[in-house]
Amino acid sequence: LFKKVSLIYTDAALGWERHPCITQIFSNGYSLFLSKISAMEGQAQSAPVSKKSSAAKTYTLEEYFDFEYKAEGKHEYLDGRIRAMAYTSPAHGRIQTNFMDELAQCLKAKGCMRYTSDRMVYVPQCNKIFYPDILIVCDTETFRQYKGKMKATLNPSVIIEILSDSTEEEDRIDKWGCYRTIPSLQQYLMVQQNAKSIHSYRRKSEREWD
């Protein structure tokens, strides 16, 4: 079941975190974690991606990898379509940095790796590639690799997306619909950028989440 977490500045145990390093962050008090968020409210949100498209042209995954290798910016692959990623706001960047800082020592001790949005994730069931805002991998990492120069992670343990006006609907519906098909994924977090709340999905079984 979908569960909403509010009042994230409190130090109370929230009782819903699954990954132990995420639990540790919340037990230490989330105010440490998003201490700058109030000051950032009202700042510019992520700019929407252009609605222009390249007509009905579609691309193979291999063509996408060739394209992405040479591209100046980052692009997502959406089952044949290539889409430029949106600009991210200063608030988005601060939240991402705070997450990475808080996770650093805990994940290192547990042998997990953390990545920012420079790491691609390939979801075979949807034939899509995304760049999650934060990616945690706790097992030996496996990849969809192309010509030794481009590779996308196949087995994330935790994915964290920081919501913005231009991406919130997609993060909540489209991306989550794909992410939940990844067998290794144990938790998906959606962090509000301008509200003090987090939404979390935790895997209970192969087909069940709460």
N, C-alpha and C positions, 0 to 999 in steps of 0.2 A: 504494500500500500504506500501511496505517496505521503510523505510526512514533511510538514513545514516547521522550521525552527526559527523562532523569533527571539528578541531580546538577547542578542548574541554578545552584548557587552557584559553580561552578568558572569560571575565566577561559578555559578551553580553547575553541578554536573548535569549534562543534557541527556545522557543515557542513550544516545542513538549512534554514536560514532563507531565505525567498524575497524578501520585500520588503526593499530595502536599508536602510531605517530600522530594521527589526526586527533585521537583521544587525548594524547598528551598536550596538544595545543590548546584544546578546550579546557582541560583541567587546570592549565596555567592561567586561564582567563583570556577570553577572546579580545579584550580591550588591548592586550599587548600586540595583538595580531593585525587589527585594523585601526590602530590608534589615530591614523590620519584621516579616516573616512569622513568624519563630520565636517572637517575643514574643506573637504573636496566636493561636498554636495553643491550642486549648482554649476560645477564645471562642465565643459563641453563633453558630450557623450561620444562614443565611437561613431564616426561618420558612416552613413549607409553606403553600401557597395553600389556602384553604378548599375542601373537596370539594363544597360546596353548589353547585348549578347552577339555572338558571332553566328547569327541566323540559326539554322538547324544543324550546323556542323557538329559532329561528335568525334571524340578522340579515343584511341585505345589507351590502356594503362601505360603501355610502353611509350607511346607518343607523349603522354603527359609527363612521364619521367624525363624524357629528352627536353621537353619544353621547360620544365621546372628547373632543371640543372642549369639552364642558360638564363633564366629569368632574373630580373633585378629584385622583384618583390615575391611574396609567397602567394600561392594559389591552391585552392582545394580542388580535388577531383571528385565529381559527383556523377558517377556511373555514365561516363562519356562526355560530360560537360566540364569545362575548366573555368573556375571562377576566382577572380582576385579577392584577396582577403581585405577586410575593412581596416581602416585606421583605428588605433586604440588610444583612448584618452589618458592623461596623466594619472587619474584616479585608478584606472584599470592597471596601469603599470605599477603603481604603488602597492595595490592589493596583491598582485602577482609576486612582487619582490618580498613582501612580508610573509606570504605563504612559503616561499622558497627558503627564506632565512630561518623560519621556525621549524621547518621540516629537516633542515640540513643534518644536524648531529644525530637526531633520532633515526633517520633513514640510514645513515652511514653505519650506525651500530647494528642495525638489523640486516645489513647487506642489500638494501634496496637502492635503486637509482631514481633520481628525480630529474625531470627535464622541463624546460619552459617551452614556449610555442615554436621553437625551432625544430622540434622533433615531430616527424610525421607518424600518424597511425593509420594503418590500412585495415578496413573492415571488409573482408571478403564477401560476407553474406549480402552486403549492400553495394559492393564494388565502389567504395568511396574512400577517399583519403582526406583526413582532417589534420589540423595542427592544434591540438588541445592547449589551453592556456597553461595547464600543469599536468604532467604525466608522471606516474609512479610505476616502476616495474620492480617486482620483488623476486622474480625467478630469472633463470638464464634467459636473456633476451633473444627472441626470434624475430626474423625480419622477412619482409617481401623485398628482395634486393634486385636491382637492375644494373647490369653491366659494371658492377663493382663501384659505381659512383653515386647511386641514389638508393636509399633503403628506408623502409617504413616499418615501424614496430607493429608486431602482430599480437603481442600478449601483455597489454597493460594490466596492472592490478587496480589502480585508482586513476580516475580522470576527474579533473577539476576545471570547470568552465566559469569564467567571470562574465556575468550577463551585462549586456548593453541594450540600448533601445533598438539598435539595428539587428541584433543577433538573438535576442531573448526568445522569441517564438521558435526559431530554428533549434536553439540549444535545448529547449524544453520538449519539443516534439520530434523534429526530424533527426537531430543528432542522437537524442536518447533512444529513439527507435532503432538506430543502428548500433549504438554502443552496447545495448543490452544483449545483442547477439554474440558478443565477444566472450568466449568461454572463460577466459582468465580474469575478466573484470569482476571485482568484488564490491566496488563502491563508485558512485557517480555523484559529485557535488556540483551544485549550481549556486554561485555566490552573487548576491545582489550587489550592484555597484553603488547605488544611491539609497539603499534601504538596509536596515540592520537585520538582515535575515539570510538564511542559507536553506536550500532545499537539498535533501540527500536521499538517494536510493541505495539500499544495501541488498546484496544478493543473499537470499535465504536458501535457495536450492537452484538446480540447473535452470528451472523455468520460472521461479518465483522470486519477487523482489518486494521489499517494504521501504 
